[in-house]
Amino acid sequence: MRTFLIFLFSICTITTYSQSNFQGKAVYMSKTTMEMNFGGIQMTEDQKKRIAERMKGMLEKTFVLNFNQTESVYKEEEKLSAPGGQVFGRFGGMMSFGSGLKYKNTKEAIVLEESEFFGKQFLITESGTKPEWVLGAETKKIGNYICYKATLTKEVDPFSFAAFGSGGRGNNNNDDAEKKDEKPKTMIVTAWYTPQIPVSQGPGEYWGLPGLILEVNAGTTTVLCTEITMNPNEKVTIKKPTKGKKVTREEYNKIIKKKTEEMRDQFRGRGGNRGGGRRG
């Protein structure tokens, strides 16, 4: 009976959401957990605590999704950098994955993302193929909305925090250490969507369900909607991003991988010099 009532409510609201000037705004909180083993580097507990505090700004973020019937833009909420936010120096640019503007058009199957990496602007194009969600019957309430569960099996982006969340590589280069530190190639993503807002949109890369996605659990990252405004007074122009060099996701990952390996080699080289230069 409850499912039937939700279905009727959704049908009644479709007229509202099909208006040409309809727009909605959803605010999401994203939180990622990460093992603070720091690649096996020896540190005091106080040093680890200070670094963890400085990393908090990268692991806990606020995003805003502006959407209409078929389009959306998803972007990190702008805020002032906390003191000491530049502690990672040039390494910081490598830790800012997913912070660019993300555009999705469900009608035309277009997914674009603006991203800056080491001072260079990229416009990443991705497949607009609808994700193969498995719909479930389980429900829960998020705020004032009844949400349904859906799951998705997807490949793990090797340069996302989901991949880094289980800890980085140590300094031991033997085969056993490498195998032990291997990351899974796929993961199960759990989403909660509400038919009460019948738009096929959601946070970040997630979309394709019969209702707005209000929560996503992917690896060590949880994204939760904390605020929804329907037809806000201040409208946002939703349009395709155009800035940056056009690359595919695969090409972009290759660029990151190459730079990551260069920085890793430099870091290990400096560490080796420090270790071998100690005087008695």
C-alpha beads as a LAMMPS data file, in Angstrom:
LAMMPS data file: protein, C-alpha beads

280 atoms
279 bonds

1 atom types
1 bond types

-500.0 500.0 xlo xhi
-500.0 500.0 ylo yhi
-500.0 500.0 zlo zhi

Masses

1 110.0

Atoms # bond

1 1 1 0.000 0.000 0.000
2 1 1 2.827 2.398 0.905
3 1 1 4.558 1.714 -2.422
4 1 1 1.305 2.383 -4.296
5 1 1 0.820 5.719 -2.509
6 1 1 4.376 6.783 -3.315
7 1 1 3.760 5.875 -6.958
8 1 1 0.579 7.990 -7.050
9 1 1 2.394 10.894 -5.411
10 1 1 5.160 10.677 -8.000
11 1 1 2.649 10.718 -10.866
12 1 1 1.004 13.806 -9.388
13 1 1 4.301 15.644 -9.141
14 1 1 5.443 14.933 -12.711
15 1 1 3.384 17.902 -13.972
16 1 1 5.254 20.208 -11.626
17 1 1 8.664 18.901 -12.676
18 1 1 7.863 18.972 -16.407
19 1 1 7.434 22.743 -16.470
20 1 1 9.921 24.400 -18.823
21 1 1 11.306 26.661 -16.103
22 1 1 11.576 23.974 -13.428
23 1 1 14.840 23.812 -11.502
24 1 1 16.049 22.217 -8.283
25 1 1 19.061 22.515 -6.018
26 1 1 20.513 19.766 -3.806
27 1 1 23.420 20.129 -1.364
28 1 1 25.558 17.049 -0.663
29 1 1 28.138 16.284 2.007
30 1 1 30.912 13.930 0.889
31 1 1 33.109 12.105 3.388
32 1 1 35.935 9.676 2.641
33 1 1 37.792 7.569 5.193
34 1 1 41.453 6.807 4.655
35 1 1 44.035 4.685 6.438
36 1 1 46.715 7.030 7.742
37 1 1 49.711 4.746 7.255
38 1 1 51.491 7.394 5.116
39 1 1 53.193 4.828 2.903
40 1 1 55.164 3.292 5.754
41 1 1 56.935 6.582 6.592
42 1 1 57.925 6.758 10.261
43 1 1 56.104 9.589 12.044
44 1 1 55.170 10.496 15.570
45 1 1 51.510 10.349 16.573
46 1 1 51.476 14.140 16.823
47 1 1 52.769 14.473 13.250
48 1 1 50.141 12.034 11.974
49 1 1 47.414 13.957 13.801
50 1 1 48.469 17.275 12.254
51 1 1 48.568 15.823 8.744
52 1 1 45.176 14.143 9.254
53 1 1 43.676 17.502 10.239
54 1 1 45.091 19.140 7.137
55 1 1 43.790 16.314 4.944
56 1 1 40.296 16.712 6.376
57 1 1 39.540 19.455 3.870
58 1 1 40.208 17.029 1.019
59 1 1 38.339 14.111 2.570
60 1 1 35.239 16.054 3.671
61 1 1 33.633 18.272 1.056
62 1 1 30.354 20.025 0.258
63 1 1 28.919 19.903 -3.262
64 1 1 25.936 21.568 -4.931
65 1 1 23.830 19.933 -7.658
66 1 1 21.669 22.256 -9.758
67 1 1 19.290 20.351 -12.023
68 1 1 16.284 20.586 -14.319
69 1 1 14.365 17.840 -16.104
70 1 1 17.283 16.602 -18.200
71 1 1 20.464 18.492 -17.232
72 1 1 22.555 19.053 -14.127
73 1 1 25.785 20.677 -12.971
74 1 1 27.600 19.386 -9.898
75 1 1 30.349 21.435 -8.306
76 1 1 32.222 21.695 -5.039
77 1 1 31.020 24.567 -2.887
78 1 1 33.574 27.349 -2.885
79 1 1 35.103 28.228 0.469
80 1 1 38.187 29.880 1.864
81 1 1 41.217 27.656 2.345
82 1 1 42.046 26.862 5.952
83 1 1 45.426 27.964 7.344
84 1 1 48.069 25.430 6.382
85 1 1 45.954 24.192 3.472
86 1 1 48.932 24.360 1.143
87 1 1 51.024 22.024 3.294
88 1 1 51.178 19.432 0.510
89 1 1 52.700 21.961 -1.917
90 1 1 52.886 20.590 -5.446
91 1 1 51.591 17.218 -4.224
92 1 1 48.293 18.932 -3.396
93 1 1 47.408 19.160 -7.071
94 1 1 47.483 15.381 -7.233
95 1 1 45.002 15.044 -4.409
96 1 1 42.245 17.232 -5.867
97 1 1 40.515 14.563 -7.933
98 1 1 36.856 15.118 -8.744
99 1 1 36.778 18.770 -7.665
100 1 1 35.858 20.172 -11.093
101 1 1 32.436 20.987 -12.476
102 1 1 30.509 17.927 -13.666
103 1 1 27.804 18.270 -16.322
104 1 1 25.253 15.581 -17.197
105 1 1 22.565 15.603 -19.882
106 1 1 20.386 12.507 -19.555
107 1 1 18.377 13.233 -22.709
108 1 1 21.399 13.567 -25.018
109 1 1 23.568 11.084 -23.059
110 1 1 26.365 13.618 -22.492
111 1 1 28.724 13.596 -19.498
112 1 1 31.463 16.253 -19.244
113 1 1 33.820 17.318 -16.488
114 1 1 36.115 20.305 -16.115
115 1 1 39.254 19.464 -14.171
116 1 1 42.523 21.189 -13.310
117 1 1 45.645 19.100 -12.810
118 1 1 49.031 20.679 -12.054
119 1 1 47.888 24.020 -13.418
120 1 1 46.474 22.622 -16.677
121 1 1 42.783 22.708 -17.599
122 1 1 41.125 19.590 -19.031
123 1 1 37.630 18.921 -20.354
124 1 1 36.959 15.234 -19.771
125 1 1 34.354 13.450 -21.894
126 1 1 32.789 10.259 -20.579
127 1 1 30.363 7.664 -21.836
128 1 1 26.768 8.783 -21.547
129 1 1 25.561 5.188 -21.414
130 1 1 22.970 4.744 -18.695
131 1 1 24.440 2.911 -15.681
132 1 1 23.165 -0.655 -15.197
133 1 1 21.528 -0.244 -11.802
134 1 1 19.849 -3.157 -10.030
135 1 1 16.693 -1.859 -8.366
136 1 1 15.765 -3.160 -4.938
137 1 1 12.636 -3.094 -2.807
138 1 1 14.328 -1.891 0.401
139 1 1 13.367 1.623 1.492
140 1 1 14.443 4.221 4.017
141 1 1 13.653 7.841 4.730
142 1 1 16.168 10.624 4.092
143 1 1 14.813 13.908 5.381
144 1 1 11.225 14.147 4.148
145 1 1 11.729 11.756 1.245
146 1 1 11.083 8.029 0.929
147 1 1 14.065 6.496 -0.850
148 1 1 14.583 3.179 -2.611
149 1 1 17.800 1.177 -2.738
150 1 1 19.695 0.450 -5.948
151 1 1 23.098 -1.146 -6.526
152 1 1 25.676 -0.873 -9.278
153 1 1 28.857 -2.816 -10.027
154 1 1 31.481 -0.475 -11.443
155 1 1 35.174 -0.352 -12.146
156 1 1 37.261 1.430 -9.542
157 1 1 38.849 4.605 -10.861
158 1 1 42.528 4.045 -9.931
159 1 1 42.936 7.758 -9.206
160 1 1 39.903 8.266 -7.013
161 1 1 39.911 8.399 -3.218
162 1 1 38.020 5.098 -3.297
163 1 1 41.188 3.514 -4.657
164 1 1 43.468 5.292 -2.209
165 1 1 41.228 4.705 0.788
166 1 1 42.705 1.337 1.738
167 1 1 46.171 2.806 2.155
168 1 1 49.128 3.712 -0.040
169 1 1 52.146 1.701 -1.017
170 1 1 55.004 1.345 1.401
171 1 1 58.698 1.481 0.633
172 1 1 59.095 -2.303 0.381
173 1 1 59.401 -3.243 -3.277
174 1 1 59.266 -7.042 -3.050
175 1 1 56.590 -9.014 -4.890
176 1 1 54.745 -10.064 -1.720
177 1 1 54.296 -6.455 -0.652
178 1 1 53.066 -5.478 -4.104
179 1 1 50.499 -8.295 -4.201
180 1 1 49.324 -7.555 -0.681
181 1 1 48.666 -3.942 -1.623
182 1 1 46.694 -4.674 -4.790
183 1 1 43.394 -2.797 -5.006
184 1 1 40.092 -4.348 -6.153
185 1 1 39.220 -3.595 -9.785
186 1 1 35.460 -3.383 -9.183
187 1 1 33.204 -2.352 -6.336
188 1 1 29.530 -2.373 -5.428
189 1 1 27.967 1.085 -5.265
190 1 1 24.797 1.500 -3.207
191 1 1 22.467 4.402 -3.987
192 1 1 19.257 5.636 -2.418
193 1 1 16.899 7.537 -4.734
194 1 1 13.490 9.131 -4.297
195 1 1 10.689 8.860 -6.898
196 1 1 9.160 11.898 -5.196
197 1 1 11.618 13.964 -7.253
198 1 1 11.314 12.226 -10.655
199 1 1 14.530 13.398 -12.312
200 1 1 17.260 10.969 -13.367
201 1 1 20.071 12.902 -11.697
202 1 1 22.430 12.499 -8.753
203 1 1 25.767 13.539 -7.249
204 1 1 29.005 13.289 -9.224
205 1 1 29.041 10.521 -11.831
206 1 1 25.866 8.877 -10.534
207 1 1 22.559 9.121 -12.390
208 1 1 20.119 6.950 -14.337
209 1 1 17.587 6.056 -11.632
210 1 1 13.831 6.869 -11.633
211 1 1 14.296 9.618 -9.077
212 1 1 16.883 11.967 -7.625
213 1 1 19.727 10.132 -5.844
214 1 1 20.020 11.391 -2.271
215 1 1 22.747 9.075 -0.946
216 1 1 25.645 7.126 -2.432
217 1 1 27.990 4.659 -0.706
218 1 1 30.996 3.826 -2.888
219 1 1 34.007 2.144 -1.309
220 1 1 35.255 4.373 1.496
221 1 1 33.202 7.375 0.340
222 1 1 29.692 8.340 1.423
223 1 1 27.793 11.186 -0.250
224 1 1 24.612 12.350 1.501
225 1 1 22.094 15.008 0.494
226 1 1 21.556 17.462 3.349
227 1 1 19.332 20.074 1.709
228 1 1 16.893 20.268 -1.215
229 1 1 15.322 23.404 -2.667
230 1 1 12.704 23.093 -5.392
231 1 1 12.355 26.018 -7.808
232 1 1 14.782 28.317 -5.943
233 1 1 14.312 32.059 -6.357
234 1 1 17.804 32.412 -7.810
235 1 1 18.006 30.354 -10.975
236 1 1 21.332 28.918 -12.142
237 1 1 22.180 28.706 -15.824
238 1 1 22.830 25.052 -16.586
239 1 1 25.051 24.717 -19.635
240 1 1 27.810 22.528 -21.031
241 1 1 31.326 23.321 -19.787
242 1 1 33.795 24.350 -22.480
243 1 1 37.099 25.127 -20.739
244 1 1 40.171 22.958 -21.095
245 1 1 41.832 20.482 -23.431
246 1 1 39.378 17.800 -24.545
247 1 1 40.375 14.309 -23.420
248 1 1 38.618 11.048 -22.667
249 1 1 38.593 9.636 -19.133
250 1 1 41.123 7.011 -20.220
251 1 1 43.474 9.649 -21.632
252 1 1 43.139 11.756 -18.493
253 1 1 43.966 8.786 -16.256
254 1 1 47.096 8.102 -18.316
255 1 1 48.219 11.702 -17.779
256 1 1 47.683 11.390 -14.018
257 1 1 49.436 8.028 -13.894
258 1 1 52.503 9.367 -15.667
259 1 1 52.764 12.393 -13.374
260 1 1 52.110 10.262 -10.285
261 1 1 54.953 7.911 -11.187
262 1 1 57.301 10.869 -11.774
263 1 1 56.483 12.386 -8.382
264 1 1 56.740 9.010 -6.643
265 1 1 60.222 8.448 -8.086
266 1 1 61.310 11.918 -6.989
267 1 1 59.920 11.391 -3.495
268 1 1 61.583 7.989 -3.092
269 1 1 64.854 9.434 -4.357
270 1 1 64.832 12.174 -1.750
271 1 1 63.850 9.698 0.960
272 1 1 66.722 7.397 -0.008
273 1 1 69.200 10.246 0.202
274 1 1 67.996 11.207 3.657
275 1 1 68.188 7.626 4.864
276 1 1 71.725 7.093 3.555
277 1 1 73.081 10.430 4.657
278 1 1 72.797 9.991 8.410
279 1 1 75.998 10.502 10.323
280 1 1 77.132 8.480 13.344

Bonds

1 1 1 2
2 1 2 3
3 1 3 4
4 1 4 5
5 1 5 6
6 1 6 7
7 1 7 8
8 1 8 9
9 1 9 10
10 1 10 11
11 1 11 12
12 1 12 13
13 1 13 14
14 1 14 15
15 1 15 16
16 1 16 17
17 1 17 18
18 1 18 19
19 1 19 20
20 1 20 21
21 1 21 22
22 1 22 23
23 1 23 24
24 1 24 25
25 1 25 26
26 1 26 27
27 1 27 28
28 1 28 29
29 1 29 30
30 1 30 31
31 1 31 32
32 1 32 33
33 1 33 34
34 1 34 35
35 1 35 36
36 1 36 37
37 1 37 38
38 1 38 39
39 1 39 40
40 1 40 41
41 1 41 42
42 1 42 43
43 1 43 44
44 1 44 45
45 1 45 46
46 1 46 47
47 1 47 48
48 1 48 49
49 1 49 50
50 1 50 51
51 1 51 52
52 1 52 53
53 1 53 54
54 1 54 55
55 1 55 56
56 1 56 57
57 1 57 58
58 1 58 59
59 1 59 60
60 1 60 61
61 1 61 62
62 1 62 63
63 1 63 64
64 1 64 65
65 1 65 66
66 1 66 67
67 1 67 68
68 1 68 69
69 1 69 70
70 1 70 71
71 1 71 72
72 1 72 73
73 1 73 74
74 1 74 75
75 1 75 76
76 1 76 77
77 1 77 78
78 1 78 79
79 1 79 80
80 1 80 81
81 1 81 82
82 1 82 83
83 1 83 84
84 1 84 85
85 1 85 86
86 1 86 87
87 1 87 88
88 1 88 89
89 1 89 90
90 1 90 91
91 1 91 92
92 1 92 93
93 1 93 94
94 1 94 95
95 1 95 96
96 1 96 97
97 1 97 98
98 1 98 99
99 1 99 100
100 1 100 101
101 1 101 102
102 1 102 103
103 1 103 104
104 1 104 105
105 1 105 106
106 1 106 107
107 1 107 108
108 1 108 109
109 1 109 110
110 1 110 111
111 1 111 112
112 1 112 113
113 1 113 114
114 1 114 115
115 1 115 116
116 1 116 117
117 1 117 118
118 1 118 119
119 1 119 120
120 1 120 121
121 1 121 122
122 1 122 123
123 1 123 124
124 1 124 125
125 1 125 126
126 1 126 127
127 1 127 128
128 1 128 129
129 1 129 130
130 1 130 131
131 1 131 132
132 1 132 133
133 1 133 134
134 1 134 135
135 1 135 136
136 1 136 137
137 1 137 138
138 1 138 139
139 1 139 140
140 1 140 141
141 1 141 142
142 1 142 143
143 1 143 144
144 1 144 145
145 1 145 146
146 1 146 147
147 1 147 148
148 1 148 149
149 1 149 150
150 1 150 151
151 1 151 152
152 1 152 153
153 1 153 154
154 1 154 155
155 1 155 156
156 1 156 157
157 1 157 158
158 1 158 159
159 1 159 160
160 1 160 161
161 1 161 162
162 1 162 163
163 1 163 164
164 1 164 165
165 1 165 166
166 1 166 167
167 1 167 168
168 1 168 169
169 1 169 170
170 1 170 171
171 1 171 172
172 1 172 173
173 1 173 174
174 1 174 175
175 1 175 176
176 1 176 177
177 1 177 178
178 1 178 179
179 1 179 180
180 1 180 181
181 1 181 182
182 1 182 183
183 1 183 184
184 1 184 185
185 1 185 186
186 1 186 187
187 1 187 188
188 1 188 189
189 1 189 190
190 1 190 191
191 1 191 192
192 1 192 193
193 1 193 194
194 1 194 195
195 1 195 196
196 1 196 197
197 1 197 198
198 1 198 199
199 1 199 200
200 1 200 201
201 1 201 202
202 1 202 203
203 1 203 204
204 1 204 205
205 1 205 206
206 1 206 207
207 1 207 208
208 1 208 209
209 1 209 210
210 1 210 211
211 1 211 212
212 1 212 213
213 1 213 214
214 1 214 215
215 1 215 216
216 1 216 217
217 1 217 218
218 1 218 219
219 1 219 220
220 1 220 221
221 1 221 222
222 1 222 223
223 1 223 224
224 1 224 225
225 1 225 226
226 1 226 227
227 1 227 228
228 1 228 229
229 1 229 230
230 1 230 231
231 1 231 232
232 1 232 233
233 1 233 234
234 1 234 235
235 1 235 236
236 1 236 237
237 1 237 238
238 1 238 239
239 1 239 240
240 1 240 241
241 1 241 242
242 1 242 243
243 1 243 244
244 1 244 245
245 1 245 246
246 1 246 247
247 1 247 248
248 1 248 249
249 1 249 250
250 1 250 251
251 1 251 252
252 1 252 253
253 1 253 254
254 1 254 255
255 1 255 256
256 1 256 257
257 1 257 258
258 1 258 259
259 1 259 260
260 1 260 261
261 1 261 262
262 1 262 263
263 1 263 264
264 1 264 265
265 1 265 266
266 1 266 267
267 1 267 268
268 1 268 269
269 1 269 270
270 1 270 271
271 1 271 272
272 1 272 273
273 1 273 274
274 1 274 275
275 1 275 276
276 1 276 277
277 1 277 278
278 1 278 279
279 1 279 280
